[in-house]
Amino acid sequence: MQYDYVIVGGGSAGLVLANRLSADPKNQVLVLEAGRPDYKLDFRIHMPAALSYLLTGTFYNWAYSSDEEPNMKNRRIAQPRGKLLGGSSSINGMIWIRGNKLDFDKWSKEKGLEDWDYAHCLPYFKKLEHRLIGPDKFHGDKGPLKLTTPENKNPLFKAFFESVKEAGYPLTDDVNGAQQEGFGKFDQSIFRSRRMSTSRAYLKPVRDRENLTVLTQAMAHRILFEGKKAVGVEYKHKGKVKQVFGKEVISCGGAINSPTLLQLSGIGNAEELKQLGITPVHHLPGVGENLQDHLEVYIQWKCKKPISEYPSLSPWRAPMIGFNWLFRRKGPGATNHFEAGGFIKSHEDKEYPNLQYHFLPLAIRYDGSTPVKGHGFQLHIGPMNTDVRGHVKIKSSDPYQHPSIFFNYLSTEDEKRNWVAAVRKTRELIETKAMEDIRGEELSPGKDVQTDEEILDWVAREGESAYHPSCTCKMGYDKMAVVDSQLRVHGVENLRVVDASVMPYVTNGNIYAPTLMIAEKAADMILGNSPLEPEEV
């Protein structure tokens, strides 16, 4: 069958496009998703507090890891990516951060990207959102994706906000609104105590459209070309290799899978592809380059009062937590617990905040392990506007072999400078009178880590990815750009990339929100609609 649009990847961006492109019944749309369905009865997908199961398992997870990182004690850094409908939106931390206005204005300063400034992006953020506490000039209330603003019920949140004020930092009502700098509540992509993935928000309401076909466990092998025109996709489904044809192919695999698919299809550094036995279709050396991510650590303290979420970890409480979540839509299972945080500058010479914090009323790692038994709390911290660059490169022509992923963490002087400031400022945030009655011993990194060298050594030993890979098929018109301002791949026809890989620079914070904005904006481009009018606020 000839489709109008073949979308490779039923993840965060892919399902936005599936919804928008199939709204016109004349358009035949196919989605190829390598992973599984997001099963309705699997609580791990839908319970917000169950995210550690998803991030550490392999059932719904590509479970990538980096190459050995030379500045991180040669460790391989885990990089989970969603392998199911909804993609990483079905396994992420559900923290809704758009990025700073100046992130998008920085994009627009690149030649040819003038229409990607904040004023042009804001209406698309508003279009996709349904913020449950109501709209304002920054937020919408008619979009498919519902957002919950948490109540911060745990008393540790109140103490934390008092502490940061004492340390000299402002509070902000909305880090996605007029003022990102400071500390406040973090909106959550959660609705009625359940995860709000793009599968739930964008696919489920339109799944019965006759012109929309979604195949799961359909692994794309390569894009098919006639000359330099993309005409279809070769994929494997139910044990058989098949080919499907479309007027336009759209790669929505994300910052790892999109450059991988392009390289497997002959688009990338021609010399490197030839060495792997792949016939180049078009020499595009930027494919897989410019990889950016956020590195983070947990700074943890004991809590002297029994007010943290530690009791929720007791196995005997699990049945009641599950009952309250499933039938009463409340309790510890109904939140991601990342309900607050903020953004500050590492140094005064920074143009805008470049450190992100998540406050958690519990001392725990992503894998669910705890440093000690008993009550605790922690701050996740990491620099944002990094000048570190890595790459994603295939190792062979086998689509099932994971690519080489090299983040190059801690490789620049500015990154190291920001990390030293980050740890010192984090201690200042907590070592206040407001926290005196609550703050116990510093568990991690501990009082023995004080000098610049000790701090950097600890970050190298303990740092983890914040799971924000991006920028590997960047927009632009320089020699390393992969797509143009309309997200069309340079040098070939009928092929676009729509996902986090097209960002020229990674945004300030979690990347789910800007990825959906990109997809909403791309949908209008693909359909030839007039773009939404820019909004200056």
Buried (B, 14 or more C-beta within 10 A) or exposed (E): EEBBBBBBBBBBBBBBBBBBBBBEEEBBBBBBBBBBBBBEEBBBBBBBBBBBBBBBEEBBBBBBBBBEBBBBEEBEBBBBBBBBBBBBBBBBBBBBBBBBBBBBBBBBEBEBBEBBBBBBBBBBBBBBBBBBEEBBEBBBBEBBBBBBBBEBEBEBBEBBBBBBBBBEBEBBEBBBBEBBBBBBBBBBBBBEBBBBBBBBBBBBEBEEBEBBBBBBBBBBBBBBBEEBEBBBBBBBBEEEEBEBBBBBBBBBBBBBBBBBBBBBBBBBBBEBBEEBEBEBBBBBBBBBBBBBBBBBBBBBBBBBEEBBBBEBBEEEEEEEBBEBBBEEEEBBBBBBBBBBBBBBBBEEEBEBBBBBBBBBBBBBBBEEEBBBEBBBBBBBBBBBBBEBBBBBBBEEBEBEEBBBBBBBBBBBEBBBBBBBBBBEBBBBBBBBEBBEEBBBEBBBBBEEBEEBEBBBBBBBEBBBBBBBBBBBBBBBEEEEBBBBBEBBBBEBBBBBBBBBBBBBBBBBBBBBBBBBBBBBBBBBBBBEEEEBEEBEE
